[in-house]
Amino acid sequence: MAFSGLFVFFFFGLCIFVHELGHFLAAKWRKLHIIAFSIGFKKIWAIKHNGIEYRIGCIPFGGYVELPQIDITGEAKDENGNILPPAKPLDKILTAAAGPFCNIVLGVVLGTFIWIHGIPFETPKMDKIEVVKLDAESPEYKAGLRDGDIIFKVNGKKFYGTWNDFVQKILFSVGKVSLDVQRA
């Protein structure tokens, strides 16, 4: 359970980072003035490089790129109070759209990776399954399976896969399912 929480936290943070990176890269491309790039809120650490402050906040539920030329509340000013030229509408549109676009690209990349490599399963691959315990009223018992039986073929074919593969072979079979069983 703890691993699942860390997994969700990591990918939530990755999505935020990629989203804000999209805004940041588009703003740099369109030569807008960038004051800060932050992951998280309420700054606890920062470093300034090439006039841009890179921040990490202690509240990890979001992030932002501080772009005064995109702000619609008034005149755009840099961190020193100097007036900046207003951003062109195309610059605003591209910068705003870049964050969600980068999230879409991340989704495609992750989806492609999972499609190519698959999702790891917790169960090992096996070539037979032993029936441990059956209830006398279960459909499996009524069909003839007994405790201790070893299933080694499904519909006349040997299998080698995970428990999920075995279940899918049975669930997605059309018609009757036959199991070849060894009995002690």
N, C-alpha and C positions, 0 to 999 in steps of 0.2 A: 504493500500500500504506500509506503514512504517513497518507493521508487516511482510510482505513478504520479505522486504529487510533485516530485522533482522534475519528472518528464514534462508535465503540464507547465510548471513554472518556467522551465528552460525554453520550451517552444513558444509560450506566451511572450517571454522576453525577446526571443528571436524575431517573432512577428513584429513587435514594437520597433526593434532595432532596424529591421529591413524597411519598414514603413517610413520611419524618420530618415533613414539613409536615402530613400528615394526623394523625399522633399529636399534634403541637403544637396544631393548631387545635381538635381534639376536647378536649384538656386545658384549653385556654383557655375553650372553650364550657362545659365542666363545672366550671369554676372551681377546677381543681386547681392546686397550687403547682408552678411550673416554675422550676427552677434554671438550666438551660442548654438551648440548641438548638445542636447541633453537626453540621457536615458534615465528615467525616474524624475521625481519632483523633490523639491527641498534639497538643494545642493549640499553634498557632504564632501565632494572632491571635485577639483577642476584643474585643468592645465590649459594655458593659452599657447596656440601655435598658429603662426601666420595671421594673426589678428582675430582668430576665432577661438572662443572658449569652449572646450570640450568638458562636459560635466557628467557626473554620476550623482543621482539623487537617492535619498534614503527611502523614499516611497516608490516602490518599483512597479506602479500601475500606470505606466504611460511614458511619454517622452515628448519632446518638442524640438523644433528648430526655430530659433528666434530670428524672425525676418521682419524688420521694421517697415520695409517697403510694401509688404503684403498686408500689414495691419490697416484696417479701414477706419480706425477711430480718430484719425487726424493726420497731421503732418508727419512724414517719416523722418525720424532722427536716429543717428547712430548712438553708440554708447557714450559718446562725449557731448551729445546735444547738438551736433552739427546736422543741418538739414540735408536730407538725401533726395535725389530726384525720384518722382513716383515711378513705380513699376508699370510697364506696359501691360495691357490686358492679356496678351498672349503669354507673357512671362508668368503672370498670376495663375492662369489656367494650367500651364505646363507644370508649374511647381506644385500646385494643389493636386493634380492628377497623378503625379509621379509616385506618391506614397502608396495609394491603392494599387497602382500598376505594379510596383515592386512586390507587393503582397501576392498578387496574382502570379507573377513570375516565380516567387518562392513556392507557391502551391504547385505549380507545374513541375518545377525541379524536384520537389519532394515526392510528388505523385509518380514522376518518371523513375526516380530512384527506387521507390517501393515496387513499382511495376517490374523493374528489371531484377531487383535483388530479393523481393518478397519481404514478408513480415516474419521475423523469427517466432517460432512456436516454443512453448515451454516443454512440450512432450517430445520424446525422442522418436525417431523413425523405427518401425518394427515390421517384421514379416509375419507375425502371428499375434493373436490376442487370446489371453486366457480368461474364461468366464469365472469370476470369483464367487459371486453369490447371486442367486436368482430367487425371486419370490414365486411361490407355487401358483399364484394367480396372475402372474405377468404374461403378456403375449409371447415373450421369448420362451418361457417355460412350456407354455401350451403348444408352441411350434416344435418343441423337442430339444431345446438346449438344456444342459444340466450344469450344475456347479462342477468346475474342473475341466470342462470342455475347452479345447484349444482350436480357435477358428484360424484357418490358414489360407482359405480361398473365399472370395466373394463372387458369386455368379460364375463359378468355374475358373476364375483367374486368380493367380497368386497376387498378393499386394505387398507393397513396401512403402510405408508412409506413416504419418502421424495418426493419432486418434481422430483428429478432425478429418483427415483424408478418408479414414475408414467409415466414419459417420456419413460423410458426403456420398461415398459410393453407395451406401444403403439408401439414403434419403432420395438421391437423384436417379435411382434405378427405376426403369419403367417396367411395370408388371411385378411378378413375384421375385423375391430375393432368395437365392439359394446360397447356403453357407456350407463349405466343406469343413468337417470337424473331426479332430482326433479325440478319442475318448479313452481314458486310462483303463 
